[in-house]
Amino acid sequence: MVIKDFEKYIDKKVLILLADGREFVGELDSIAPDYDTESGKDELELFIEGAYMTVPIDEVKCINALHCFNISKI
């Protein structure tokens, strides 16, 4: 995946699955290019439960926007 693949998810709540099987749910705040990160890799910046976390793009297996629906109980 490349930076362009993630742009439509900025400011949205997402579920990210990493290549090693870990999953994260948070708001995609920004995408940092490789020249602007300590790791030297393109990274996603997620806001998760009041804290920021970065994830290298090359470790992302897939990303999906989360949508909430108001479904009444039957």
C-alpha positions in Angstrom: 0.0 0.0 0.0 1.1 3.6 -0.6 0.2 6.9 0.9 -2.4 7.6 -1.8 -4.3 4.5 -0.6 -4.9 6.0 2.9 -5.9 9.6 2.0 -9.6 8.9 1.9 -9.5 7.7 5.5 -8.1 10.9 7.1 -10.3 12.1 9.9 -12.3 8.9 9.9 -12.5 6.1 12.5 -10.7 3.1 11.0 -9.8 -0.5 11.7 -6.2 -1.3 10.7 -4.9 -4.8 10.4 -1.1 -5.2 10.4 0.8 -7.9 8.7 1.7 -9.5 12.0 -2.0 -9.9 12.9 -2.3 -7.0 15.4 -5.4 -4.8 15.0 -6.0 -1.2 15.9 -9.1 1.0 16.0 -8.7 4.7 16.0 -9.1 7.9 14.0 -6.6 8.4 11.2 -5.2 11.8 12.0 -2.5 12.2 9.4 0.0 10.5 7.0 3.6 11.4 7.5 6.0 10.9 4.6 9.3 9.0 5.1 11.4 12.2 5.1 9.4 13.5 8.1 9.6 10.4 10.4 12.1 9.0 12.8 11.8 5.6 11.3 12.5 6.8 7.8 9.3 5.1 6.6 5.9 6.5 5.6 3.7 6.3 8.7 0.0 6.7 9.6 -0.7 8.7 12.7 -3.7 7.3 14.7 -5.6 8.9 17.6 -6.5 6.0 19.9 -8.2 6.5 23.3 -6.7 9.9 23.9 -3.1 9.1 22.6 -1.4 9.3 19.3 0.3 6.2 17.8 2.2 5.8 14.6 2.1 2.8 12.3 4.5 2.3 9.4 2.5 2.0 6.1 4.6 -1.0 5.0 3.2 -3.0 8.0 -0.4 -2.4 7.1 -2.2 -5.4 5.6 -5.6 -3.6 5.3 -7.6 -0.7 6.4 -11.4 -0.2 6.7 -13.6 2.7 7.7 -15.9 1.9 10.6 -19.5 3.0 10.3 -22.0 3.1 13.2 -25.6 2.2 12.6 -28.5 2.7 15.0 -30.1 -0.7 14.9 -33.0 -1.1 17.3 -33.2 -4.4 19.3 -35.9 -6.8 18.3 
